[in-house]
Amino acid sequence: MSRAGGREREQPDSAAGCCPRSRMSVPAPPARAQSQGCAERGRCDSSWPQGRSITQVVPRQHRCWKWMALSETASLYKSSGSGRPFADALGLVPAQAQDNAEDMGRSMPRCLGQLDIRKSVVGLATGAGALYLLYKAIKAGLTCQPPLCSNSPICIARLAIERERHGRDSGELRRLLNSLECKHDEYTKSMILHSITRCVYLLEAEASACTTDDIRLVGSMLDDKDTSVKIQALNALKAFSGIRKFRLKIQEHSIKVLELISTIWDTELHVAGLRLLNNLPLPDYVHPQLRRVMPALMEILQSDYILAQVQAVRLLSYLAQKNDLLYDILNCQVHCNFLSLFQSTQPGSLLFEVLVFAERLSEGRNATHYRAVKWHYNEQSLHEALFGDESRLADRLLALVIHPEEEVQIQACKVIVSLQCPRDLRVRPSSCHPSHSYFKNAE
């Protein structure tokens, strides 16, 4: 081979010595291109723009192959994570990227500081709100403390036992009455009144030490808008009515109780109110109100709630003994199936009270002063259902004579006797005449 060829083969080796790593990956350019690239490289070394790569400065047709390979190799170093010098150390990364990285490094502490401030503000607001709610709860508790154990009947029974043992008052009833004067919600009021009722029954000595102001306080709860509070107030008044000195004071609430019974259709309220009325001697000034509520009492008697029916018929039996109320009861309108109350399938307690009611009505209408007046009744009145010509009361009474409960049998026989003979002629059996042909045929 010629010397020129030898020099051509040696020049790539010497040129490759400038960058040994690129010798295997970059082929040797032609001699003419190599000489031009070396000349251009001399110009680039003297005036190379800072922060710009070779691809941005040197035109495509004048780029040196070795510098291009070096730039590619440097980018590989940066992305491989091998720990070798990055490309920005060789001046191959744009200055804009370096500036952005420096700005990001300066702004990170500022962002973290703002985030810490926001967290502090949120935590401070949350803590202030929690302290305010805690303050309100403590203030409400100190203003008026509710009874601690008044909801537990076991606790009240224990107080009664301790009083019997040690002979001193527990003060529980007084504390409950004092707490009732405070402002409470409806549920708390009803629970306090319920506890007062239990205390009156179990702590009789403490209940006797109460005053009429306490009765007035409990009676004021009848004006509460909540029905449960009204019911518990009626129960508490019923408990106090067992003490003789409070009965006259409780009688003042009779008209209010009758109004509640006639205007609010609630079975529990009916039972509570009627129990209270049945435990009180009703004065004469209440009779006008009783006449107005008579239809409501008759509706309760014909309802399907046994407890309310029993209490209603007991009150009606008591009122049937009043001469000025007897006609109002007998002329009261009833349902067409009123005699179903006398069926043997009814509970024994209800049957007994209904039979007592029928006996007193029969005795009242057979009285001399009542028979002296000619009364007129409505077609659907109670008088026509029980004592009218088309009444089937006799059939029901004969069926009750063989009732399993003895008191029902005895009371049915009493009603039959009252229908046969007027009360003023009962001392002379020979003068008794049947008032209905059914009994004549049965005899």
C-alpha positions in Angstrom: 0.0 0.0 0.0 1.1 3.7 -0.5 2.1 6.1 2.2 -0.8 8.2 1.6 -3.0 5.2 2.4 -1.0 4.5 5.6 -1.4 8.1 6.7 -5.1 7.8 6.0 -5.3 4.8 8.2 -3.2 6.4 11.0 -5.1 9.7 11.2 -8.3 8.0 12.5 -6.2 6.4 15.2 -4.6 9.7 16.2 -7.9 11.5 16.0 -9.5 8.7 18.0 -7.0 9.3 20.7 -8.7 12.6 21.4 -11.7 10.7 22.5 -10.9 7.0 22.9 -14.5 6.1 23.9 -15.9 7.1 20.5 -13.4 5.1 18.5 -15.5 1.9 18.4 -18.9 3.5 17.9 -18.1 6.3 15.3 -16.6 5.3 11.9 -13.8 7.3 10.5 -15.0 10.2 8.2 -13.3 10.9 4.8 -10.1 12.8 4.9 -11.6 15.9 3.4 -14.5 16.0 5.8 -12.0 15.4 8.6 -9.8 18.4 7.7 -12.8 20.7 7.4 -14.1 19.5 10.8 -10.8 20.2 12.5 -10.7 23.7 11.0 -14.2 24.4 12.2 -13.3 23.0 15.6 -10.6 25.6 15.9 -13.1 28.4 15.4 -15.6 26.8 17.9 -13.0 26.7 20.6 -12.3 30.4 20.5 -15.9 31.7 20.4 -18.3 29.1 21.7 -21.6 30.4 23.1 -22.0 29.5 26.8 -24.9 27.2 27.6 -25.6 26.1 24.0 -25.0 22.7 22.5 -23.3 21.9 19.3 -26.5 21.1 17.5 -27.7 24.7 18.3 -24.6 26.5 17.2 -22.9 24.6 14.3 -24.9 24.1 11.1 -25.7 20.6 10.0 -23.2 20.6 7.1 -20.3 21.8 9.3 -20.8 19.7 12.4 -17.9 17.6 13.5 -18.7 13.9 13.8 -16.6 13.5 16.9 -18.3 16.3 18.7 -21.7 14.9 17.8 -20.7 11.5 19.1 -19.4 13.2 22.3 -22.7 15.0 22.8 -24.7 11.8 22.3 -22.4 9.9 24.7 -22.8 12.7 27.3 -26.6 12.4 27.1 -26.3 8.7 27.6 -24.2 9.3 30.7 -26.9 11.6 32.2 -29.8 9.2 31.6 -28.0 6.0 32.7 -27.6 7.0 36.3 -24.0 5.6 36.3 -22.6 8.4 38.5 -20.3 9.8 35.7 -20.2 13.5 35.0 -23.5 14.9 33.6 -23.8 16.6 30.3 -24.3 20.0 31.9 -20.7 19.8 33.2 -19.6 19.7 29.5 -21.7 22.7 28.7 -24.1 20.6 26.6 -27.4 21.3 28.6 -29.3 24.5 27.8 -29.0 27.4 30.3 -32.8 27.8 30.5 -33.1 24.3 32.1 -30.3 25.2 34.5 -32.1 28.5 35.5 -35.4 26.6 35.9 -33.8 24.1 38.2 -32.2 26.9 40.3 -35.6 28.8 40.5 -37.3 25.6 41.6 -34.7 25.0 44.3 -35.2 28.5 45.6 -39.1 28.3 45.5 -39.4 25.0 47.4 -38.7 26.4 50.9 -41.1 29.2 50.2 -43.9 26.8 49.3 -43.2 24.6 52.4 -43.4 27.7 54.6 -46.8 28.7 53.1 -48.0 25.1 53.7 -46.9 25.2 57.3 -48.7 28.5 57.9 -52.0 27.1 56.4 -51.8 24.0 58.6 -51.2 26.2 61.7 -54.2 28.4 60.9 -56.5 25.4 60.3 -55.4 23.8 63.5 -55.9 27.0 65.5 -59.4 27.5 64.2 -60.3 23.8 65.0 -59.0 24.1 68.5 -60.9 27.4 69.1 -64.1 25.8 67.9 -63.6 22.8 70.2 -62.9 25.0 73.2 -66.0 27.1 72.5 -68.2 23.9 72.4 -66.7 22.6 75.6 -67.3 26.0 77.3 -71.0 25.9 76.2 -71.5 22.4 77.5 -69.9 23.2 80.9 -71.9 26.4 81.2 -75.2 24.5 80.4 -74.3 21.8 82.9 -73.5 24.3 85.7 -76.7 26.4 85.0 -79.1 23.6 85.7 -78.0 20.1 86.4 -80.4 17.3 85.5 -81.1 14.5 88.0 -78.3 12.0 88.1 -80.2 8.8 88.8 -83.8 9.8 88.6 -84.3 7.7 85.5 -83.5 4.5 87.4 -86.3 3.0 89.5 -83.7 0.9 91.3 -82.0 4.0 92.5 -85.3 5.5 93.9 -86.2 2.2 95.5 -82.8 2.2 97.2 -83.4 5.7 98.5 -86.7 4.5 100.0 -85.0 1.5 101.7 -82.3 3.8 103.1 -84.9 6.1 104.5 -86.7 3.3 106.2 -83.4 2.1 107.6 -81.9 5.4 108.7 -85.0 7.5 109.2 -83.9 10.6 107.3 -85.1 12.2 104.1 -83.1 11.6 101.0 -84.0 15.0 99.4 -84.5 13.3 96.0 -88.1 14.5 95.5 -87.2 18.1 96.4 -84.3 18.1 94.1 -86.5 16.8 91.2 -89.1 19.5 91.8 -86.4 22.2 91.9 -84.9 20.9 88.6 -88.4 21.0 87.0 -88.4 24.7 87.4 -85.4 25.0 85.1 -85.7 25.2 81.3 -85.5 21.7 79.7 -86.3 20.0 76.5 -89.5 17.9 76.2 -87.7 14.6 76.8 -86.0 15.8 80.0 -89.2 17.2 81.3 -91.1 13.9 80.8 -88.3 12.0 82.5 -88.2 14.3 85.5 -92.0 14.0 85.9 -91.8 10.2 85.6 -89.2 10.2 88.4 -91.4 12.5 90.5 -94.2 10.0 90.1 -92.0 7.1 91.3 -90.7 9.2 94.3 -94.3 10.1 95.4 -95.2 6.4 95.5 -92.0 5.2 97.2 -91.1 8.2 99.4 -94.5 8.9 100.9 -93.2 10.9 103.8 -91.2 13.2 101.5 -94.3 13.6 99.2 -96.5 14.6 102.2 -93.9 17.3 103.0 -94.6 19.0 99.6 -96.6 22.1 99.3 -99.5 23.3 97.0 -96.9 25.3 95.0 -95.4 22.0 94.0 -98.8 20.7 92.9 -99.3 24.0 90.9 -95.9 23.5 89.3 -96.7 19.9 88.2 -100.1 21.0 87.0 -98.6 23.7 84.8 -96.9 21.0 82.8 -100.4 20.2 81.4 -100.1 23.3 79.2 -96.9 22.0 77.6 -97.1 21.5 73.8 -95.6 18.0 74.0 -98.1 15.1 74.5 -95.6 13.0 76.5 -95.1 15.8 79.0 -98.8 16.0 79.5 -99.1 12.3 80.1 -96.3 12.3 82.7 -97.8 15.3 84.4 -101.2 13.5 84.6 -99.4 10.5 86.1 -97.7 12.7 88.7 -100.9 14.4 89.7 -102.5 10.9 90.0 -99.7 10.0 92.4 -100.2 13.2 94.5 -104.0 12.6 94.6 -103.4 9.7 96.9 -102.5 12.3 99.6 -105.7 13.7 101.0 -104.5 17.3 101.6 -103.7 17.7 97.9 -107.0 16.5 96.4 -108.8 19.9 96.6 -105.8 21.5 94.8 -105.7 18.8 92.1 -109.5 19.2 91.6 -108.8 22.6 90.1 -107.2 20.9 87.1 -110.3 18.7 86.4 -111.6 20.9 83.7 -108.2 21.0 82.0 -108.0 17.3 82.1 -111.5 16.9 80.6 -110.5 19.3 77.8 -107.3 17.3 77.1 -109.3 14.0 76.9 -111.9 15.4 74.5 -109.5 17.3 72.2 -106.5 15.0 71.9 -107.0 11.4 70.6 -104.2 9.6 72.3 -104.8 6.3 74.1 -102.1 6.8 76.7 -103.3 10.3 77.5 -106.8 9.0 77.8 -105.7 6.3 80.3 -103.7 8.8 82.3 -106.4 11.4 82.4 -109.2 9.0 83.2 -107.3 7.4 86.0 -106.8 10.8 87.5 -110.5 11.7 87.3 -111.5 8.3 88.7 -109.3 8.9 91.7 -110.9 12.3 92.5 -114.3 13.4 93.8 -115.5 15.6 91.0 -117.3 18.8 92.2 -120.6 20.0 90.9 -119.0 22.9 89.0 -117.4 20.4 86.6 -120.8 18.9 85.5 -121.3 21.4 82.6 -117.9 20.4 81.2 -118.8 16.7 81.7 -121.9 17.2 79.6 -119.8 18.6 76.8 -117.3 15.7 76.9 -119.9 13.0 77.2 -119.7 12.0 73.5 -115.9 11.8 73.7 -116.2 9.5 76.7 -118.7 7.3 74.9 -116.3 7.1 71.9 -113.5 6.0 74.1 -115.7 3.3 75.6 -116.4 1.9 72.1 -112.7 2.0 71.0 -110.5 -1.0 70.8 -108.0 -0.2 73.6 -109.0 -2.2 76.7 -107.3 0.0 79.3 -108.9 3.2 78.1 -112.3 1.4 77.8 -112.1 0.2 81.4 -111.2 3.7 82.7 -114.0 5.3 80.6 -116.7 3.0 81.7 -115.7 3.4 85.4 -116.1 7.2 85.0 -119.4 6.8 83.3 -120.6 4.4 86.0 -119.7 7.1 88.6 -121.5 9.8 86.6 -124.6 7.6 86.2 -125.3 8.1 89.9 -125.6 11.8 89.4 -129.2 12.7 88.9 -128.5 15.8 86.7 -126.2 13.7 84.4 -128.2 10.6 84.0 -130.3 11.8 81.1 -127.3 13.1 79.2 -125.7 9.7 79.5 -128.8 7.8 78.4 -129.4 10.1 75.5 -125.8 10.0 74.2 -125.5 8.5 70.7 -123.7 5.2 70.4 -122.8 2.8 67.5 -125.2 0.2 66.3 -122.9 -2.6 67.6 -122.7 -1.2 71.1 -124.0 -4.5 72.6 -120.8 -6.2 71.4 -119.3 -4.9 74.7 -121.5 -7.6 76.4 -120.1 -10.5 74.4 -118.5 -13.3 76.4 -115.3 -13.0 74.3 -114.5 -9.6 75.9 -111.9 -9.6 78.7 -113.4 -10.3 82.1 -112.3 -6.9 83.6 -114.1 -5.0 80.8 -117.2 -7.2 81.0 -117.5 -6.6 84.8 -117.3 -2.8 84.5 -119.8 -2.7 81.6 -122.2 -4.8 83.6 -121.8 -2.5 86.6 -122.5 0.5 84.3 -125.7 -1.2 82.9 -126.9 -1.9 86.4 -126.5 1.7 87.5 -128.2 3.0 84.4 -131.1 0.6 85.0 -131.4 1.6 88.6 -131.3 5.3 87.7 -134.0 5.1 85.1 -136.3 3.1 87.5 -135.9 5.7 90.2 -139.1 7.5 91.2 -137.9 11.0 90.5 -136.6 10.0 87.1 -139.8 8.2 86.2 -141.8 11.3 87.1 -140.6 13.0 84.0 -141.4 11.8 80.5 -138.1 11.7 78.6 -137.5 11.5 74.9 -134.5 9.8 73.5 -132.8 9.6 70.1 -133.2 6.5 68.0 -129.5 5.7 68.2 -129.2 6.6 71.9 -127.7 4.5 74.7 -131.2 4.1 76.2 -132.6 2.5 73.0 -129.5 0.2 72.7 -129.9 -1.1 76.2 -133.6 -0.7 77.2 -135.4 -0.2 73.9 -138.1 -2.5 72.6 -135.7 -3.9 70.0 -132.8 -4.3 72.3 -131.0 -7.7 72.4 -129.5 -7.1 75.8 -131.4 -10.0 77.4 -129.7 -12.5 75.1 -126.3 -11.2 76.0 -127.1 -11.3 79.7 -128.3 -14.9 79.7 -125.1 -15.9 77.9 -123.0 -14.2 80.6 -124.7 -16.2 83.4 -122.5 -19.1 82.5 -119.4 -17.1 82.1 -116.2 -18.7 83.5 -115.5 -15.8 85.8 -117.7 -15.8 88.9 -117.8 -12.0 89.4 -119.1 -11.7 85.8 -121.9 -14.2 86.5 -122.9 -12.4 89.7 -123.0 -9.0 88.0 -125.0 -10.3 85.1 -127.6 -11.7 87.5 -127.7 -8.3 89.2 -128.5 -6.6 85.9 -131.2 -9.0 85.1 -132.9 -8.4 88.5 -132.6 -4.6 88.0 -134.3 -4.9 84.6 -137.2 -7.0 86.2 -138.0 -4.8 89.2 -137.7 -1.1 90.0 -135.5 -0.4 92.9 -138.2 1.1 95.1 -140.4 -2.0 94.7 -137.7 -4.6 95.2 -138.6 -5.2 98.8 -142.0 -6.6 97.6 -141.2 -9.5 95.2 -144.9 -10.2 94.6 -145.3 -6.8 93.0 -142.4 -7.2 90.6 -143.5 -7.5 87.0 -141.2 -8.3 84.0 -140.4 -5.3 81.9 -139.8 -7.5 78.8 -141.6 -10.4 77.4 -138.4 -12.4 77.0 -138.0 -12.8 80.7 -141.6 -13.8 81.2 -141.2 -16.6 78.7 -137.9 -17.6 80.2 -139.6 -18.0 83.6 
